[in-house]
């Protein structure tokens, strides 16, 4: 292949065992990075490692908790002593209907999508190298998400967090860039269903709502993540890259 845009970089991808995280791990590795993928499910991590290659490091941890974040970062520090790219991609879209949301549902989704992302970045600051890149996964925002209020709310918070972290004096002084990636309707295991009726309804939604009238792919989102992680975005911070087929743009 051509230029390796992440050659010799240490890259951590949370939520790295499937979907956008897995495809980003594959692409980052092809571009020369030493990749660490993290998630809760050890079996899924092992399966992903089998796809990616034995040199990929896996860390099983619950990143919705400060304890789990600590497990991940201690493993990275022990093995590599530094971190060049942090892709905080872990998240959940498992949201009950509006009137069925319990306090436990609220706390769980906020913990995964906001608290975990916040502490993953803040606790990693001492490991991040000068001019490191941090990428946060938000979502197609600027409009409500019918039937998915907590996901929309928390992902909007992540977009705000990217701006806030990017503006931090320490982060700026060290040349660390913080940007967000906002996928729209991406075909991943999270958006699949065993029910043909559900699949038909989802495809109809895509055809009638997304301006480009098709699903996006995890590979397309991964290429945007590579841009934000690598040198091509060296003068970009606090920004958001929408990979949404025009959903929130047009």
C-alpha positions in Angstrom: 0.0 0.0 0.0 1.0 3.7 -0.1 1.9 6.0 2.8 1.2 4.5 6.2 -0.4 7.4 8.0 -0.2 6.0 11.5 3.2 4.3 11.2 4.5 3.4 14.7 1.6 5.1 16.4 -0.1 3.5 19.5 -3.9 3.7 18.8 -6.6 2.7 21.3 -10.1 2.1 20.0 -12.9 1.6 22.5 -15.9 -0.4 21.3 -13.4 -2.0 18.9 -14.8 -5.4 18.5 -17.5 -4.7 16.0 -18.9 -2.1 13.5 -17.1 1.2 13.1 -14.6 0.3 15.8 -13.6 -3.0 14.2 -13.3 -1.5 10.8 -11.3 1.4 12.2 -9.0 -1.0 13.9 -8.5 -2.9 10.6 -7.7 0.4 8.8 -5.5 1.8 11.5 -3.5 -1.4 11.5 -3.1 -1.3 7.7 -1.7 2.2 8.1 1.0 1.0 10.5 -0.5 1.6 14.0 -0.1 -0.8 16.9 -3.8 -1.2 17.7 -5.4 -1.8 21.1 -9.2 -2.6 21.0 -11.3 -2.5 24.2 -14.8 -3.5 25.1 -16.8 -5.4 27.7 -17.2 -8.8 25.9 -14.0 -10.8 26.0 -15.3 -13.4 23.5 -16.1 -10.7 20.9 -12.7 -9.1 21.5 -11.0 -12.5 20.9 -13.1 -13.0 17.7 -12.1 -9.5 16.5 -8.5 -10.2 17.2 -8.7 -13.4 15.2 -9.9 -11.2 12.2 -7.3 -8.5 12.7 -4.2 -10.3 13.6 -2.4 -11.6 16.7 -0.4 -8.4 17.1 -3.6 -6.5 18.1 -3.9 -6.1 21.8 -7.3 -6.6 23.5 -8.5 -5.3 26.8 -11.8 -6.4 28.3 -13.2 -3.7 30.6 -16.5 -2.0 31.4 -15.6 1.5 30.1 -18.8 3.0 31.6 -17.0 3.0 34.9 -13.9 4.8 36.1 -12.6 1.4 37.3 -12.9 0.0 33.8 -11.2 3.0 32.3 -8.4 2.5 34.7 -8.0 -1.1 33.7 -7.6 -0.2 30.1 -5.2 2.7 30.6 -3.0 0.7 33.0 -2.7 -2.1 30.4 -1.7 0.4 27.7 0.8 2.2 30.0 2.3 -1.1 31.1 2.7 -2.4 27.5 3.6 0.8 25.6 4.1 3.7 28.0 2.3 6.1 25.7 -0.7 6.8 23.6 -0.8 8.6 20.2 -4.4 8.1 19.0 -7.4 7.6 21.2 -10.7 6.8 19.4 -13.4 6.9 22.1 -16.0 5.0 20.1 -17.7 2.8 22.8 -21.4 3.5 23.0 -24.9 2.1 23.1 -28.1 2.8 21.2 -30.2 0.4 23.3 -32.9 2.9 24.3 -36.5 2.0 25.4 -39.4 4.1 24.1 -39.8 7.5 25.7 -42.5 6.7 28.3 -40.9 3.4 29.2 -37.5 4.8 30.2 -36.6 4.1 33.8 -34.0 5.8 36.0 -31.8 2.7 35.6 -32.1 3.0 31.8 -31.2 6.7 31.9 -28.2 6.1 34.2 -26.9 3.1 32.1 -27.0 5.0 28.8 -25.5 8.2 30.1 -22.8 6.1 31.8 -21.8 4.4 28.6 -22.2 7.3 26.1 -21.1 10.3 28.2 -19.5 9.5 31.5 -17.3 6.7 30.0 -16.2 8.9 27.1 -15.4 11.8 29.4 -13.3 9.8 31.8 -11.6 7.8 29.0 -10.2 11.0 27.6 -9.5 12.8 30.9 -7.8 9.8 32.5 -5.7 9.3 29.3 -4.2 12.8 29.3 -1.0 11.8 31.1 -0.5 9.0 28.5 -1.2 11.1 25.5 1.9 12.2 23.6 2.5 15.7 22.2 0.3 16.3 19.1 -1.8 13.2 19.9 -5.2 12.9 18.3 -8.4 12.2 20.1 -11.6 11.2 18.2 -15.0 10.9 19.9 -17.9 9.1 18.2 -21.0 11.3 18.3 -23.9 10.8 15.9 -25.8 12.7 13.2 -27.0 15.6 15.3 -28.9 18.8 15.0 -32.2 17.1 14.8 -34.3 14.9 17.0 -34.1 11.1 16.8 -37.6 9.7 16.8 -37.9 6.9 19.3 -34.3 7.2 20.5 -34.2 10.2 22.9 -31.4 9.1 25.2 -29.1 8.2 22.3 -29.7 11.5 20.6 -29.2 13.4 23.9 -26.0 11.7 24.9 -24.4 11.9 21.5 -25.2 15.6 21.3 -23.3 15.8 24.6 -20.4 14.0 23.1 -20.2 16.6 20.3 -20.2 19.4 22.9 -17.5 17.5 24.9 -15.2 17.4 21.8 -15.4 21.2 21.6 -14.8 21.7 25.3 -11.9 19.3 25.5 -10.3 20.8 22.4 -10.4 24.3 23.9 -8.7 23.2 27.2 -5.5 25.1 27.8 -3.4 22.1 28.6 -4.7 20.2 25.6 -4.0 23.1 23.3 -0.5 23.8 24.8 0.5 20.2 24.1 -0.8 20.2 20.5 -3.4 17.5 21.2 -6.3 17.6 18.8 -9.8 16.6 19.8 -12.5 16.1 17.1 -15.7 14.2 16.8 -17.0 11.8 14.2 -20.8 11.8 13.6 -22.1 8.7 11.8 -25.6 8.6 10.5 -27.3 5.4 9.4 -24.4 3.0 9.2 -24.9 -0.7 8.5 -23.4 -2.5 11.6 -24.5 -5.2 14.0 -26.2 -2.5 16.1 -28.5 -1.6 13.2 -29.3 -5.2 12.0 -32.3 -7.3 13.0 -33.3 -11.0 12.6 -36.9 -9.8 11.9 -37.5 -9.2 8.2 -40.3 -6.8 9.0 -37.9 -4.6 11.0 -35.3 -4.7 8.2 -38.0 -3.7 5.7 -39.1 -0.8 7.9 -35.5 0.3 8.4 -34.7 0.2 4.7 -37.8 2.3 4.0 -36.7 4.8 6.6 -33.3 5.1 4.9 -34.8 5.4 1.5 -37.2 8.2 2.5 -35.1 10.1 5.0 -31.4 9.9 4.1 -30.7 12.3 1.2 -28.3 9.8 -0.4 -31.0 7.1 -0.1 -28.7 4.3 1.2 -27.1 2.9 4.3 -23.5 4.0 5.0 -20.8 1.4 5.6 -18.6 1.0 8.6 -15.6 1.2 6.2 -16.8 4.7 5.1 -16.9 5.8 8.8 -13.5 4.3 9.4 -11.9 6.3 6.6 -13.2 9.5 8.3 -11.8 8.3 11.6 -8.4 7.7 9.9 -8.5 11.3 8.6 -9.1 12.6 12.1 -6.5 10.3 13.7 -3.7 11.0 11.2 -1.6 13.8 9.8 -4.1 14.8 7.2 -6.1 16.6 9.9 -3.1 18.3 11.6 -4.8 21.7 11.5 -8.2 20.4 12.6 -9.4 20.5 16.2 -12.8 21.0 17.8 -14.4 19.9 14.5 -17.0 17.4 13.6 -17.0 15.1 10.5 -20.5 13.9 9.5 -20.7 10.6 7.8 -24.4 10.6 7.4 -25.4 10.7 3.7 -26.6 14.3 4.3 -29.1 13.3 7.0 -28.3 16.2 9.3 -26.9 18.5 6.7 -29.6 18.9 4.0 
